[in-house]
């Protein structure tokens, strides 16, 4: 008997550890998720719900016995004394910790020695995969859906039970009295049948020791019962409905998550608030700083001209006002970037305190003037300002000789500047000479060719003009004496202006070449086939279509509940012979068998009637919901194609606007620096025109970068709406933008074949 008691206790405690049940749930749940990935389009990558050890979301402690986390002081009072009772004292049996976040997770970010986090587009997404709370929650939702299914499946398994009871009974308080010890053991199982029946098998045996009489007895009882509905709740359609729905819901969860992964990549890397949007804000900061630099140069020039009475105080005040406005624009742009960066860090799962530096390789295409040329232009403008400051007071011969040497040094630097511009013109020519596509605009193509010829023709005489200028300056330098200092100064100022003009020609050529070399990814989409592909491949539409069948199925299930209850019952009870002590010695004389039917008329079915009518309406709603999403997808594709075309046109307009703004500023700069103006012909209108030109150039630069990035965002949006974006196991894109011939119905609902490893990277057509 004691051995039996020990065995029961051992069985009752052997499999009760927390880790056993956690691991058991994982072993059953992960294969269910894997079963649902029946197509590469449903790929969801990592399914392990526990975050990586280097993630901010990781928990370094035992998952089954976590220590007590830090508690809120006020709320802790009600844990120590809930209501009028003293709270439990053993809450700290697993220890306690003073932190909710793991220690040292920042080390996995790969911070620079300066403490900054340098982000590329890919690294930002990698960090988000590891630390994003939204991503982790979505993955857990898939796991929880599959975990719920395990319970629905278990409903149709044999659910075993085993019980043991040991009871001591004494009748009467005085000796001898009656004293008995009764041990009853039960073993059996319940099982639900697919057609609606319920089967229960139960074997019980009892051993009784009677101490007062010194006797004992043993009995056995094998009970089998079956209840099988024949009308209401009968059939696989009805009985398997919950299991069927749970199986399908898990598939829906996997497909929802597969689509979420694509949208998540887009939100981190491309969409508004994503990496490209941050780069656009960073470009706005650069443009604002470039404008501020130009405003500062303009202000310095105006101060020099004011000294020579060549500008009025009113004009200088106007220019200073423009300078202050430019400073405010820089501050506004920097604040906008910092605010967006803080929001982006939250998307990645990082605290805003982390200092971030964006990799700006993507923006290199928007550097329209080489920094070397910009530096040379600044030096020449500074040299020119110094010469204007000498107006009416020619410097000494020694100073003029020194200035001439400096001008010759600057002239020597213009030669490689011309080479840089010529190299960009050659790249432009190679781009122009590429074969035309059917989608190319003939008028626009001709305009580009005309612009190239103009810049090429403007550059052709510059090397000779530079060589001639350098020879004239050297010859004038040899003839310089005290008597011709004033004439030499005027010659020096004039030659400086001409050198400026040569450099400006090179910068203009380089600027136009680089502007025209910025090309949008080529996307050719035919609307009809694109809509067909989207409707065939969209995972959310597949779910919505399946849900129509779900609601249709539930009409039959609800209708079944309107019927009468008519059940077949059967039971058997095998009892052991009471005259023996063998619990397995069953006797037919004392055993019982029953067979019967139960009927309950459908006189009260109001609730069932309402449920049935609701199911009919729900089915019609689901049909409409499917049609609505199908129409919305069609609208999305048509809209995406229209706006993609619009963004391409907007980009071309922005390109032309930037070219025009650069030309206008160059023209106003030349007018302000012209000799006739230096001699007193400056007007307030010229000052205002230059300020307007600077503002227009800033706006045009912002518009060009903005148009490019908006086109890229629209392109990725089209990929998402087509369900054409494919991800690898990590979650990174594995295919390019839709190219000619790629858009159309596909086999297996897998979308277009992969081609480019990074769809966010612009592809040169």
CORFENUR-V129519 format. One record per run of one state. SS is the DSSP state (hx for helix, st for strand, lp for the rest). FROM is the first residue (numbers start at 1). TO is the last residue. If there is no record, write none. Layout:
BEGIN
ss from to
SS FROM TO
SS FROM TO
END
This chain:
BEGIN
ss from to
lp 1 1
hx 2 13
lp 14 17
hx 18 36
lp 37 39
hx 40 42
lp 43 67
st 68 68
lp 69 72
hx 73 80
lp 81 90
hx 91 94
lp 95 95
st 96 96
lp 97 104
hx 105 109
lp 110 116
st 117 119
lp 120 120
hx 121 131
lp 132 132
hx 133 154
lp 155 158
st 159 171
lp 172 177
st 178 192
lp 193 197
st 198 210
lp 211 214
st 215 229
lp 230 235
hx 236 239
lp 240 240
hx 241 269
lp 270 274
hx 275 307
lp 308 312
hx 313 348
lp 349 355
st 356 358
lp 359 360
hx 361 366
lp 367 370
hx 371 389
lp 390 396
hx 397 432
lp 433 441
hx 442 460
lp 461 461
hx 462 479
lp 480 481
hx 482 517
lp 518 526
hx 527 537
lp 538 538
hx 539 560
lp 561 564
st 565 576
lp 577 585
st 586 600
lp 601 605
hx 606 673
lp 674 674
hx 675 681
lp 682 683
hx 684 722
lp 723 726
st 727 727
lp 728 732
st 733 733
lp 734 746
hx 747 749
lp 750 765
END
